[in-house]
Amino acid sequence: MDMPESNITLPPVIAVDLGGTKLAVAVVDSQGNLVLKRRYPVEKRTPDDSIEQIISACLEILRDTDLDTVKIAGMGMVVPGIFDRGSGLAWAPNLWGNDHIPLRDKLRSRLSCTIIIDSDRTGYVLGEQWRGVARGMVDVVYMAVGTGIGLGIITGGRVARGAHGIAGAIGWFAVDPQKKVLYRQLGCLESEAAGPALARKAAERLAAGRPSMLHRPAGPSSQHLSTEQVVEAAHLGDRLALEALEEVTGYLAMGVANVISILNPQMVVLGGGLMHAADLVFEPLCRQVLDWAQPIAARKTRIELSQLGEDAGLLGAARLVYLEQNR
């Protein structure tokens, strides 16, 4: 079950949020305060390069806060992809291809402290449940919509990870029967609704000769068009960008509706890079969810934006350590 709130002061932890493009490291105290936070472009030439960067960043932030591995409760870390808690192997294709890396053992060989690792999906939902918009809830999910799409799940007060740590891989939700080739690589929902999908849909419209303030990429690809550019154009009222965002929002609404119908959560928290367009996405998404989801569950589920933003993963990583100590 979830760790009860306590006024007892426990030692701080090192929290690590490893993403596909960034590495965030922080010292977090037992009340959920970020004592010191650092952010780096992630090093991903090889797994060993990434691990060396993580270790160096942890040791550096410990020195800068006058701590060492003896004075902390442990290290909590969240990673993109799949982490097997039994074997300690991490699969993170956006970082290291399809190799399964003995991440926990490699970190333990250099950092003499308790090390708890989990998926970033789990980190996000734990962070929001601990110190965010879902504080104290026992049935809550966090839907991260960025480069990919994933779902962190807490049901009945417990994290749901599945038999092989793959629970929450909702980028593979089937929301389109066309079975496009791209779906085999990324999954259907992710292909239609993640950040790169928005850039691709805008680029396809540009290639068809549609007028827009966006620069036209060479051919029907998003290679020279970023999600951020499309969102910025949508905010400026560009019709093409708004149409692409509207299409993505429709698919996202189906994804959220499916989650509500399956899990009946108290709250769905939306986060990730695409939520930078929340002022354009959020209200239409909520309306469309009511069209797709189980009606009673849909009316009873709150849909909220992340309160913690990019700190959700760090706070969730820290929470992993404190929960482990409370077992």
N, C-alpha and C positions, 0 to 999 in steps of 0.2 A: 504494500500500500504506500501511498504518498507519505513522505516524512512530515510529521507534525511540526508546526512552527514552534520555535524555541527561542528563549532569550539567552540561552547558553552560547557563549562565544567560542567557536571552534577555530582551529588554525585555518589560514587562507589556503587556497588551492591555485595551481596554474591551470588556466583554461585555454584550450587550443581549438580553433575553428579552421580546419583545412578545407579550402574550396578549390574549384577548378582554376581560378585565376588569382586568388588572394589567400594569404595566411594571416590570421589574426591570433594574437596571443595576449593574455591578460592575467593579472593577479586579481582574484575575486575573493572577497571575504564571505563569511558564513551568513551574512545578512543580504547578500546579493549585490554588494557595492563593487564596482570595478575600480580597484585601487590604482592600477596603471594598465594602459592598453597600448599595444603596438600593432601595426598592420604593414604587411610586406607583399610585393608581387611574388607569387608562389614560384619556387624553383622546381621544375618538373622534367628536367632532361633525363634523369634516371631516378628510380626509387631511392637509391642511396643519397643522391643530391637533395631530394625532398626531406628525407629523414635527418640529414645533417643540418639542413636549414632549421627544421623544427627544434632540434636539440640546442643549436646555437641561440635561437630566439628565446627559448625557455631559460637557459642559463644567464643570458643577458638581462632579462627582465627580473630574474631573481636577484642578481647583483645590484640592479638599480633600485630595488626595494629593500635592500639589506636582509634578504632571506637566503636560505639554501634548502636543499631537499630534505633536511632534517626538520626544518621549521614549518613545513607545509603539510597539509592533510593528504596531498597527493596531486596527481595530474589527471584532468579530465579532457578528453579529446573527441571531436566529432569529425567524421570524414564523409565525403560524397561517395555514394555507391553502396556497397554491402560490407558489413563487418561481421565476421563469425566470432561470437563471444567465446565459443569453446576452443577453437584452434588459435585464435588471435590473428587470423589472416584477413587482410583487407583487399577488396576488389574495387578499384576506382578507375574506370576506363578513361575518364576525362584527364586523369593524371598520368597513369602508367600503362595504358593499354589493357589487355586482358589478363595480365599476370596477377596472381594472388600473392600478396606481399606479407611476410611475417612481421607485420608492423609492431605489434605489442612486444615481441621478443627483442626486436632491434632497439626500441626505445628503452626497454628495461635494462639492456646491457650498458647503457650510458647514463641513465637517470635512476638514481637509487631511491625510488619512492613508489607508492601505489600508483598504478596507471590503469585508468578505466577508459575504454574506447567504445564508441557507438556510432551509428549513422547520423548524418547531419539532420535527417528528418526527426529522429528522436530528440536530438538536441534542441531543435526549434520549439517543439511542442512542450518539452520540459521547461525551457526558459520562459515561455509565455505563461505556463501554469504556475511557475514559481514567483515571478516578478512582473508579469505582463498583464495583458487584458483578460486572460483566462485564469487569473489568480485563484487558486483553491478549487478549481473545478475538477471533477472526477471523470467526466466524459467529454473530451475535447480533442479536436484534431487541428493540425497546422498544415495548411496547403501552401507549399513554397512554389512560386511560379517565377522562374528566372531562365537560365540557360536550359534547364530541364524542369520537370514537374515531379514533386514527391509529396508524400503525406506522412506526417508524424501523428501517431495515434496513441491516445490514453483512453482506455475504456475500463470502467469499473475501478478507477484509481491506479491501474497498472498500464505500463507501456506494452503495446502489442507489437511484436517483432516478427512473428511468424515462425514456421519450423526451421527456416534457413536464413533468417534475418532479412527477408525480402518484402515483408509486409509494408504496404504504403507505396509500392511502385506503381502509382496510379497513372503515370505517363503512358502505361500500357492499356489503360481503359479503352475499350472498343466503342467509339462514338461515331464511326463512319464505316459503312459496309463496303467501301470501294477497294479496300486492301491495297493501297498504294505501296510501291516498293519501299518508300521511306519508312513506312510503318514497321517493316521488319527490323530496321536498325534502331529506331528511336521509340517505337510504340505509337499508337494512333493518337491519343490525346496530346502527347508531347509534340508530335509532328504538326498538330493543328493549332496549338494554343500556347506553347512556350515562347520566350522572347525571340529566338531565331525564326520561329514560324511567322511572327509579325513582320520581321524584316523581309522574309521570303515572299509573303503575300503582297507586300508593298512593291517589291522588286518585280514580281510577275505582272502587276498592273502597269508599272512603268514600261516594262518591255512590250506591253500590248499597245503602247502609245498614249496612255492616259495622261492628261496634263497634271502637273504637280510642281510644287516648289522643291521637291527632292531631286537630287541629281540621279540621272538614269544610269544604273549599272550596265556593264557590257554583257548582254544576254540575260535570260530569265533566271538569275540567281541573286542571292543576297550578299555576294562576296564583297561588294563595295558599298553596302548599305547596312547600317547598324540599327539595332532596336531603338537605341537612344535617339537617333536621327528621326525615326518614324514617330516616336512619341512626341518629340519636340514639334514636328510638323503638325501633328494632330492637335497639340495645344494651340498652335497658331491658326487652326481652322482649315488646314489643308484637307480637301474632300477625299482625295485618294488615301491619305494616311488614316482618316477617320473611318473610311470603309473597311480598311484592313483591320483596324482595331475593333470595329464592330463585329467582324467575322470571328476574330480570336475570342472576343467576349462571349459569343454564343457557344463556342465549344467549351470554354471554361465553366459556363453556367451548367452545361450538361455534366461536367466532371464533378462540380460541387453537389449537384442534385443527386448523382449516383452515390457519393459519399454519405450524404444525409440519409438516403433511403437504406443504405447498407448498415450504417453504424448508429443512426439516431443519436448524434452527439448533442450536448448542451450548446456547444459553440463550434463554429468553423472559423479559424483565424487565417486570414489571407496575408501572405508576405512574399518577399522576393522582389527581384528587380523590376518585373513588369508592373508591380503595384506603385511604381513612380507615376503611373498613369491612372491611379485610383480615382481621381476626380472625374475621369471620363469613363471608367470601367465599372466602378463599384455599384452604383445605383441600377444601371441596366442589368448587370449580372444578378443582383438580388431579385429583381422582378422576374427574370427568366427562370431562375431556380424554382420559383413557385409554379411555373408551368410544367416542370419536369419531375420534381421530387415527390415522394410520398406526401400527400397533402397535410396530414396531421403532423408528421415529423418536420416538414418544411416550415409550418407556422410556428412550431415550438423551438426551432433552432435559431440562435443568434448568429449572424455572420458579421464579423468584425475585422478591421485591419490590424495588423501587428502593431503593438504598442512599443516593442523593443527594437524593431528594425534590425540592423545588422548585428546588434548585440544579443539577439535571441540565442544564436548558436553558442556564444561564449558563456552565457549564463546557464544554458542547458548543459554544456560540458562540465561546468563547475558543479552543477546539481547532481550529475552522475556520481561524483566522488562522495558528496554528502549523503546521498541515498545509500551508497554502498556501505558507508560507515554505520548507517542506521539499521542494516540488515541483521 
